Structures are given as structure tokens and as C-alpha cells.
């Protein structure tokens, strides 16, 4: 019975794309998944609900935001689907692992983090509330950094590694600067 339900779910391109995208991001928002998989939030939510009933993902709602992540069983299925796609020569997202795409994604994060860093440098001190706001603004960029690192795992000798390592150090430096200016 469960096998037939799994087949019903994963013989659809959107479901496979959702699962593999969750695997790439580790933990993400439903709206991010919908955007990455080129579908509506309602369609993504419906498919994710089916996956959750099957024990492949777990969701958590914090405020108005619903986060999803794979269960251990979901990770096994996602890795198997990824292997199957590679073995079949199916690659419906070739840009995702393209050096140019990863470089563009890294540059976007660097620009945004530098904007936050510049804003922080103009202040002599920050209140506790402002420190919390700055840290919240940095949160998505930590997730982006994690995504970029996952993309680079497929390219062990990528020339982008030093750039990504510099981005990680910059993020840590901004975080420390926030803590320093709060004291």
C-alpha cells in the first residue's frame, strides 16, 4: 500500500523537484521551494502535505512561516532519486551545478552581506533590539552559504571555494561586530 502511494507521489516531476530541492537546502520555507520548483505555494503545500503523511518530510510552523525538512527516510529517498536521475542522464536543473550559477549566487550573497556590514559600520553602537534585527537579517545568508557549500560538494576542485570561504569569514566577522557593538 505504501509503495503504491510512494509511486503516486514520485512519478511526478514537481514532487521529485520539491524533494531534491529540500535536500539541497536542508531546511527551508515552502515559498522558497515553490519558487525554486516553479509552482504555486498552494500546489507545493499540497504535495508537501502528502510527503509529510508518508513520513518523508517534517514541517514546523513558526509564526506565519512554515519550515520543511527531510526526515532520515526522506533523505534516503532523495539521495536515491538523485542517483537515479544521474544514472538515467536526466538533468532538468543543469544550471544549479554550473560554476557560473554558483558564482552568481555567491556574488549576490556577498553584496547583501556587505550592505549589512556597511550599515553596521556607520553606527557606534547598537541596542539589543537592533542587534537582534541585524542577526535576523543575516540568517537567510547563512542558509544561502550552506546551499552554496552543498552545491560545491559536487565540484571538489572548484575555483569558487576560496571565495565561499571568504564569504563565511565575512559573515562571522559581521556577527562578531554586532556582538561587539552591543556590549
C-alpha positions in Angstrom: 0.0 0.0 0.0 2.7 2.5 1.0 4.7 1.5 -2.1 1.8 2.5 -4.4 1.5 5.8 -2.6 5.2 6.5 -3.0 4.9 5.7 -6.7 1.9 8.1 -7.0 3.9 10.9 -5.3 7.3 10.4 -7.1 6.2 9.7 -10.6 5.5 13.5 -10.8 8.2 15.9 -11.8 7.1 18.5 -9.3 7.3 16.1 -6.3 10.7 15.0 -7.3 11.9 18.5 -7.7 10.5 19.5 -4.3 12.2 16.6 -2.6 15.5 17.3 -4.2 15.3 21.0 -3.5 14.6 20.3 0.2 17.6 18.0 0.2 19.7 20.8 -1.3 18.5 23.5 1.2 18.3 21.1 4.2 15.6 23.2 5.9 13.7 25.8 4.1 10.4 27.7 3.6 7.5 26.5 1.5 7.6 29.7 -0.5 11.3 29.2 -1.4 10.5 25.6 -2.6 7.6 26.8 -4.7 9.9 29.5 -6.3 12.7 27.0 -7.0 10.4 24.4 -8.4 8.4 26.9 -10.5 5.0 26.1 -8.9 2.5 27.9 -6.7 2.7 27.8 -2.9 -0.7 26.0 -2.9 0.5 23.2 -5.2 3.8 22.9 -3.3 1.9 22.8 0.0 -0.5 20.1 -1.2 2.4 17.9 -2.4 4.4 18.5 0.7 1.4 17.5 2.8 1.3 14.2 1.0 5.1 13.7 1.6 4.6 14.5 5.3 1.9 11.9 5.6 4.3 9.4 4.2 7.0 10.4 6.7 9.4 11.8 4.1 9.4 15.4 5.5 8.5 17.1 8.7 7.2 20.6 8.9 7.3 23.2 11.6 5.3 26.5 11.6 6.9 29.4 13.4 4.7 32.4 13.3 3.5 32.8 9.7 6.4 30.8 8.2 6.2 27.1 7.6 9.6 25.4 7.5 10.1 21.9 6.0 13.0 19.5 6.2 13.6 15.9 5.3 13.3 13.0 7.7 16.0 10.4 7.7 13.8 8.3 5.4 13.2 11.3 3.2 17.0 11.8 2.8 17.4 8.2 1.7 14.7 8.6 -0.9 16.0 12.0 -2.1 19.6 10.5 -2.4 18.2 7.5 -4.3 16.2 9.8 -6.7 19.3 11.9 -7.3 21.3 8.8 -8.1 18.5 7.5 -10.4 18.4 10.8 -12.2 22.2 10.8 -12.7 22.1 7.2 -13.9 19.4 7.9 -16.3 21.2 11.0 -17.6 18.2 13.2 -16.6 19.2 16.6 -15.5 16.4 19.1 -15.5 18.3 21.7 -13.5 21.7 21.9 -15.2 22.3 25.4 -14.0 22.2 24.5 -10.4 25.6 22.9 -10.5 27.1 25.3 -13.1 30.1 27.3 -11.9 28.5 30.5 -13.3 25.3 29.9 -11.4 27.2 29.2 -8.1 29.4 32.3 -8.7 26.3 34.5 -9.3 24.6 33.1 -6.2 27.8 33.8 -4.1 28.2 37.3 -5.5 24.6 38.1 -4.6 25.1 37.0 -1.0 28.4 38.9 -0.8 26.7 42.1 -1.9 23.8 41.7 0.5 26.1 40.9 3.5 28.4 43.8 2.6 25.3 46.1 2.6 24.5 45.0 6.2 28.2 45.3 7.1 28.3 48.9 5.8 25.2 49.8 7.6 26.6 48.4 10.8 29.9 50.3 10.4 28.0 53.6 10.3 26.9 53.0 13.9 28.9 53.4 17.0 26.7 51.1 19.0 23.5 49.1 18.6 20.8 48.4 21.0 19.8 44.8 21.9 16.8 45.0 19.6 18.9 46.4 16.7 21.4 43.6 17.3 18.6 41.0 17.1 17.3 42.7 13.8 20.8 42.6 12.3 21.2 38.9 13.2 17.8 38.1 11.7 18.8 39.8 8.5 21.9 37.7 8.4 20.0 34.4 8.9 19.0 33.9 5.3 22.6 34.4 4.1 23.8 31.7 6.4 21.3 29.4 4.7 22.4 30.6 1.3 26.0 29.9 2.3 25.0 26.4 3.3 23.3 25.9 0.0 26.3 27.1 -1.9 28.6 24.7 0.1 26.3 21.8 -0.8 26.4 22.8 -4.5 30.2 22.9 -4.3 30.4 19.3 -2.8 29.8 18.1 -6.4 32.8 20.0 -7.5 35.8 19.3 -5.2 38.3 21.3 -7.2 36.1 24.3 -7.8 37.9 27.7 -8.1 35.0 29.2 -6.1 36.0 27.6 -2.8 38.3 30.4 -1.6 35.5 32.9 -2.4 32.9 30.9 -0.5 35.4 30.6 2.5 35.9 34.4 2.4 32.1 34.8 2.5 31.9 32.5 5.5 34.6 34.6 7.3 32.8 37.8 6.4 29.5 36.5 7.9 31.3 35.5 11.1 33.0 38.9 11.2 29.7 40.8 10.9 28.2 38.6 13.6 31.1 39.4 15.9 30.9 43.1 15.1 27.2 43.1 16.1 28.1 41.4 19.4 30.9 43.9 20.0 28.7 47.0 19.3 26.0 45.6 21.6 28.3 45.4 24.6 
